[in-house]
């Protein structure tokens, strides 16, 4: 009878084994109210300085926009932060303790750094719900993958994210049937279900309708505070609608920082990026 009870306990439908539970996110020290430190960062490609002694500090819970002409270093900076590119010199820290330059891309993602590229990369033949389910933060061990089943907290998390991104009514629709803007929101949602601390978003409104652009502005604005959001964008009207602080990159360095009004009235910025018409 004791053996039978053990088997019944083992087979309980509501049981979640320890090896199925993902490791908690590492603690990030933001005691100085800064989440991302980038100092003296330089990257060269065949003699071309993509980043040139760049210094950047992003506050915890901030929504920061990065702008700059093509080749200014925006993509390279994101590549370094996420571990895709190794710099020649400099340092990049998440909070006070986590040196991102000695970590792999997977380890950086585990720390809570998520990146959305310009072109949405969703699973077209899966539903919206399934895309979010596949993006949940969970143990990737073999046994965990074999015995995986969603628990109530994960269901609730997906429902919460669906509401945030405005796709609740589309949860059972194939991702491939979504509009371009909806695919962008779904990809943001795929990052959100893993509960990132830092979101890097590359040109989120490229190709969107005015209505989709407005919704995206509301979405990104709502995410700041609980998490830190860094947006790379060329649409100046969109940047103005969401950003309290803008950083302008030029030739791999920070040219200017401030409010959008400050940036648009800065003579150096006007000369190299916005143009005299601005």
C-alpha positions in Angstrom: 0.0 0.0 0.0 2.8 2.4 0.8 4.4 1.7 -2.6 1.0 2.4 -4.3 0.7 5.7 -2.5 4.1 6.7 -3.6 3.2 5.9 -7.2 0.0 7.9 -6.9 1.9 10.8 -5.4 4.4 10.7 -8.2 1.6 10.6 -10.9 -0.4 13.5 -9.5 -1.5 15.9 -12.3 -0.8 19.0 -10.2 2.7 18.0 -9.2 5.6 20.1 -10.5 9.0 18.4 -10.1 11.9 20.4 -8.9 13.8 19.8 -12.1 11.0 21.4 -14.1 11.2 24.7 -12.2 13.4 27.3 -13.8 16.2 28.9 -11.8 15.3 32.3 -10.4 16.7 35.3 -12.2 20.0 36.5 -10.7 19.9 39.5 -8.4 20.9 42.7 -10.2 22.3 45.4 -7.9 20.8 48.8 -8.9 21.5 50.6 -5.6 22.9 53.5 -7.6 19.7 53.6 -9.8 21.7 52.7 -12.9 20.9 49.4 -14.7 23.4 49.5 -17.6 26.9 50.8 -17.5 28.9 51.2 -20.7 32.3 52.8 -20.4 35.2 53.5 -22.8 33.7 51.0 -25.3 35.5 50.6 -28.6 34.9 48.1 -31.5 36.8 48.0 -34.8 36.0 46.0 -37.9 38.9 45.9 -40.4 40.1 49.3 -39.3 36.7 50.9 -39.1 35.8 52.2 -35.7 32.2 51.1 -35.2 32.3 52.2 -31.5 34.8 54.8 -30.4 35.4 55.2 -26.6 31.6 55.2 -26.1 30.2 56.0 -22.6 26.5 55.4 -21.8 24.5 55.0 -18.6 20.9 53.9 -18.6 18.8 54.3 -15.4 16.8 51.5 -13.8 13.3 51.6 -15.2 14.1 54.2 -17.8 12.9 54.4 -21.4 15.8 55.6 -23.5 15.8 56.2 -27.2 19.0 55.9 -29.3 19.1 57.7 -32.6 21.9 58.2 -35.1 22.6 57.9 -38.8 23.4 54.6 -40.4 26.9 53.5 -39.2 26.7 55.5 -36.0 27.1 52.4 -33.9 23.6 51.6 -32.6 23.5 48.0 -33.8 27.0 47.3 -32.8 26.3 48.6 -29.3 23.3 46.3 -29.0 25.5 43.4 -30.3 28.0 44.1 -27.6 25.4 44.3 -24.8 23.9 41.0 -25.8 27.2 39.2 -26.3 27.1 38.8 -30.0 30.1 41.0 -30.6 33.3 41.3 -28.4 34.8 44.8 -28.0 38.4 45.8 -28.4 38.3 47.7 -25.1 35.9 49.0 -22.5 33.4 47.6 -20.0 29.7 46.8 -19.9 28.0 46.0 -16.6 24.4 45.1 -15.8 23.9 46.7 -12.4 26.9 46.9 -10.1 28.1 43.3 -10.3 27.4 41.5 -13.6 30.2 42.0 -16.2 28.5 41.2 -19.5 31.7 41.0 -21.4 32.8 37.8 -19.7 29.4 36.1 -20.4 27.9 34.2 -23.3 24.8 35.3 -25.2 22.8 32.6 -23.3 24.2 33.7 -19.9 23.3 37.4 -20.7 19.8 36.4 -21.6 19.5 34.5 -18.3 20.4 37.7 -16.5 17.3 39.2 -18.0 18.5 41.0 -21.1 16.1 40.6 -24.0 16.5 41.9 -27.6 13.9 42.4 -30.3 15.3 42.8 -33.8 13.7 45.0 -36.5 12.2 42.2 -38.5 9.8 40.1 -36.3 10.9 36.5 -35.9 7.8 34.7 -34.7 6.8 31.0 -35.2 4.5 31.5 -38.2 2.8 28.1 -38.0 2.1 28.3 -34.3 -0.7 30.2 -32.6 -0.1 33.4 -30.7 -0.5 31.5 -27.4 1.9 28.8 -28.5 4.5 31.4 -29.4 4.3 32.8 -25.9 4.4 29.3 -24.4 7.6 28.4 -26.3 9.2 31.6 -25.0 8.5 31.0 -21.3 11.6 30.9 -19.0 12.0 27.3 -18.0 14.6 24.7 -17.4 16.2 23.5 -20.7 17.5 20.2 -19.2 16.6 17.0 -21.1 14.3 15.6 -18.4 12.6 18.9 -17.9 11.9 19.1 -21.6 10.5 15.6 -21.7 8.2 16.0 -18.7 7.3 19.7 -19.2 3.7 20.9 -18.7 2.5 24.3 -18.0 1.4 25.3 -14.5 -1.3 27.8 -13.4 1.3 30.6 -12.9 2.6 30.2 -16.4 -1.0 30.3 -17.8 -1.6 33.4 -15.8 1.6 35.0 -17.0 0.7 34.3 -20.7 -2.8 35.8 -20.1 -1.2 38.8 -18.6 1.2 39.3 -21.5 -1.6 38.8 -24.0 -3.5 41.7 -22.4 -0.4 43.9 -22.2 0.3 43.5 -26.0 -3.3 43.7 -27.0 -3.6 40.2 -28.5 -5.9 38.4 -26.1 -8.6 38.0 -28.8 -6.0 36.6 -31.2 -4.5 34.1 -28.8 -5.6 31.1 -30.9 -4.8 32.6 -34.3 -1.8 31.5 -36.2 1.1 34.0 -35.9 1.6 34.0 -39.6 -1.9 35.4 -40.1 -1.2 38.5 -38.0 -0.6 41.9 -39.4 3.0 43.3 -39.4 2.3 45.4 -36.3 0.7 42.5 -34.4 3.7 40.4 -35.2 5.9 43.1 -33.7 3.8 43.1 -30.5 3.8 39.3 -30.3 7.6 39.3 -30.4 7.7 41.9 -27.6 5.4 39.6 -25.7 7.7 36.7 -26.4 10.3 38.6 -24.5 8.0 39.7 -21.7 6.9 36.2 -20.7 10.5 35.5 -19.7 10.3 38.6 -17.4 13.4 40.6 -18.7 15.0 43.3 -16.7 16.4 45.1 -19.8 14.6 45.3 -23.2 16.5 46.3 -26.3 14.1 47.1 -29.1 15.3 47.8 -32.7 13.1 50.0 -34.9 9.8 48.7 -33.6 7.5 50.9 -35.8 9.2 50.4 -39.2 6.4 49.5 -41.7 3.5 50.1 -39.2 0.3 51.9 -39.9 -0.3 55.1 -37.9 -2.7 53.2 -35.6 -0.2 50.5 -35.0 2.5 53.0 -34.3 0.3 54.7 -31.7 -0.4 51.4 -30.0 3.3 50.6 -30.0 4.1 53.9 -28.4 1.5 53.2 -25.6 2.9 49.6 -25.2 6.6 50.6 -24.8 5.7 53.5 -22.5 3.7 51.2 -20.3 6.7 48.8 -20.0 9.1 51.4 -18.6 9.3 51.6 -14.8 9.0 48.0 -14.1 11.7 47.3 -16.5 14.3 49.3 -18.5 13.6 49.8 -22.2 16.1 51.0 -24.8 14.7 51.8 -28.3 16.6 52.3 -31.5 14.4 54.3 -33.9 14.7 56.6 -37.0 11.1 57.9 -36.8 11.5 61.2 -35.0 7.8 61.7 -34.4 7.7 58.3 -32.7 10.7 59.1 -30.6 9.2 62.4 -29.5 6.0 60.6 -28.4 7.8 58.1 -26.1 11.2 59.5 -25.0 12.0 61.6 -22.0 15.7 61.2 -22.7 17.4 60.7 -26.1 21.0 59.7 -26.8 22.4 60.6 -30.2 25.3 58.5 -31.5 27.7 59.7 -34.2 30.7 57.8 -35.5 30.7 55.4 -32.6 30.4 58.0 -29.8 27.8 59.9 -27.9 27.2 63.2 -29.6 24.5 64.5 -27.4 21.9 63.5 -24.7 18.8 65.2 -23.4 15.2 65.7 -24.1 13.9 65.7 -27.7 13.6 69.4 -27.6 17.2 69.7 -26.5 18.3 67.3 -29.2 16.4 69.0 -32.0 17.9 72.4 -31.0 21.5 71.2 -30.6 23.6 72.6 -33.5 25.9 69.6 -33.7 23.0 67.2 -33.9 21.3 69.3 -36.6 24.5 69.3 -38.6 25.2 65.6 -38.6 21.8 63.9 -38.2 18.6 65.8 -38.1 19.4 68.2 -40.9 18.8 71.9 -41.1 15.2 71.5 -41.9 14.5 70.2 -38.4 
